[in-house]
Amino acid sequence: MIAAPVSFPRATAIAACVLAAWGPWAAHAQQATPNPAPVTATAKTDEAPLGDYEMAARLSGEGRFDEAIAKVSEVIEREPANLKAYILRGDLYAKKKQWDQAGQDFLAAQKINPQNSLAKFDLAEIQLMQKQFDAARPGFDALVKDPEMGDLAAYKVFLCDLYGGHQEAAAKELQAFDVAGANASYYYSHAAWALYNKETAEGRRWIRSALYIYTAQKNHNYSSTLQELGYLPLPPE
């Protein structure tokens, strides 16, 4: 979900899900993404032992959300001003669709640092995930000039308009992505538009291009809403 880092195991699973029906090309794309074996608290490795926050993040990447919540909650209990821990736990609650708990953690993170863009983004994202498109839009719109998250936020504004029944506004935003050029929003906005209009082959072409160009992390950030709304994975060709 959202813009929080995606572990390599989770990123690989996402790529496999999106590309499930793409034959030899999918195998080629998978080879470009490392897939280390899961590491647990008792696993033997050459690395230094993971701290509680790092272990929670790793457990999240392995899909062990309840264990991750328990671990990051220990961090919050010891460090009540740990902004990253609140954001991680909020992300975990969102993955479990526990929206109230997720919102409380993102608000707590925002209280610690009112300027934190990720906490603001995630508050809007959980509204988008619940299909509250008009409610989510202002939160994303406030971040379109953010130097790190602006392109992703603009793409999410477009999705809010497209799926919220404001096709005329979405069409204008699509044209703006064309003018801006080769950002991830350019590829994924065209993919979303095509899939929304039942043009599966065209949507596949745009996503295929993006998966060649961008990292698994960035592709996850832009494709996650399409997965949540049921447009991905794509059907076989």
N, C-alpha and C positions, 0 to 999 in steps of 0.2 A: 504494500500500500504506500501511497503518499511519497514523500521525498526522502524519507529516512533511508540510510544505506541498506542495500540488499546483499546478503552474503552470497558467496559463490554457489553453494548448493541451491539456494532459492533462486538465484538468477538463472542458473542452468535449467531448473525445473520450469521457470517461466518461458525461457526460450523454447524448450521442448513442447510446451503447451501451445504456444503460438504457432510453431512450425510443424505441428504434428503430421500434417498431411502433405508436406512439401518434398518428400522423397529424398533423393541424393543431395539436393541443395541443403535440406535440413541437417543432414549428417555433417556436411561441410561447415555449417554455421556452428554446430555443437562443438566441433573440434577446436574452435577458436576460444571457447570458454572453459577455463579450468574447472575441474570438479573434484576437489579434494575430499577424502573420506571424512565423515562427521567426527568431530572431536567432542568428547564429554569430559566431565570433571575428573574422571578416573582413567581416561585414556592415556597411554604412554606416548609422549612426543618429545622431541628435542627442544621444544619451545618452553619458555618460562610459563609457570602456571597462570591461567587467566584470572583476572580480577572478577568480582561479582558482576560489574556492568558488562564487561567483555563476554563473560559466560552467558549472561542473559541475552546479549545480542546473538551469540552463536546458537543458543537454544531456539531463538526466534527463527533464525535462518533454517533450522532443521524442522520447523513446524511444531515444536514442543512449547506451545504458547503458555500453558498453565505453569509449567516449570520455569519458563522465562519470567512470567509475571511474579512468581514467588521470589525469584532471585533478584530482580530489579527492585522489588519492594523492600528487600533488605537494604539495598543501597539508599533508598529514599528515607528509610527509618534512621539510618546513620547520618545521612547528609540531606536534610530537608530542603536545602537550597540548590540541589543538583538538578539543573535545568535539563540536561541530556537524559537523565533517568526518568523524569516525568514524561518527556517526549517519547522515549522508548516504550514506557508502560502504556501511554495513551495509544501508541501505534498497535501494541499487542491487544489492547481492549478492542480497538477498531477491527482488527483481524477476526476477533470473536464476535463482532457485531454488538458489542456491549457499548452502545453509543453514549449513554450518560456518563459512564466511568471514563471513557475516552475523552469526552468533552471536559470533564472536571480536571483531568491531568493536563490537557493542553492549556486550559485556563490558568492552572497553577504555574505552568512554565511561563506563560505570558506575564503573570504577576511577578515572577522572579526577574524577568527581563522584558519589559513592554515593547522593546524594539526588535525582539526576536522574530525574524520572518518565518521560520519553520513552524513555530507555534501558531502564528496567524494563519499560515497556509493550511495546516492540519485541521484547524477549527472549521475552515471552509470545506475542506475535503470530506470530513465526516458528514456534512450536510449533503454534499454531492453524492456520496455513496448511498445516502438514504433517498435519493432522487428528489431532494428539495432544491431544485435547480435555481429558482429565483432567490431563495434565501442564501445559497452558497455564492452566487455571483459577486456581490459587493466585496466579500472577503478576498476573492481572487483579484478583482479589479483594483483593489488597493495596493496590490503587489506587482502590477505590470511594469513598473519602473525600477523594481528591485534589481540590482546588478547581477545577482546570482540566480534568482528565481523568476525573473520577469517573463522570459519566454514561456516557461511552463505555466505561469499564472495566466498569461494571455491565451494560451491554448485551453486552459480550463474555463476561462470566460466564454470562449467559443463553444465549448461543450455544453455549458449551462444554457446558452442561447439556442443551440441546435436541438438539444433534448428537452428544453423547456418550452418549445413551441414558438420560438422567435426566429424563424428561418430567415427572414429578411435581414435582421441584424447579423445572424451567423454568416450569411452570404457575403456581407460587406467585410466581416472579419477574415473570411477566407481569402478575399481579394487582398487584404492587407498582408497576410502571410505570404502571398505570391510576390508582393512588392519587396518585402523584407528579404526574401530569398531562402537560402538553404540552412535554416534552423530546423531543429527537430519538430517544432510546431508546424512547419511547412508540410512535412511528410505526414504527420499524424492527423492534422486537421483534414487533409485531403482523404486520408484513409477513413476517418470517422464520417465525413460527408458521404463518401461512396457507400460505406456499409449501412448508414442510416437510410440511404436511398436504394438499398438492396442491390447494389452493384458490387457483388462479392469479388469478382475478378479484378476490378479496378482497385478495390480496397487492398486486396492481396498484393498487388503490384507496389503500392505505396509503402506498405509495411515491410515488404521484402527489401526495398531500397534502404529504409531506415535501419533495418537489422544489419545490413552490410556496413553502414556508415558509423553507427553509434555503439557505445558500450552497452553491455547487458544492463548496467545500472540505469543509464538514461532511457533505454528502451522500456524498462520496467516502469519508470516514472510516467512515461507518456502513454503506455498501453494499458496501465492498470484499470483505468476507468472503463475502457472498452471491454475488459474482462468482467468487471463488476456488473456491467449492464447487459452482458450476455452476447456481445458481438464477437468475442474471441473465446476459444480458438476457432479458426476458420474451418469450414467443412472441406473434405477432400476435393481435389480438382477433378 
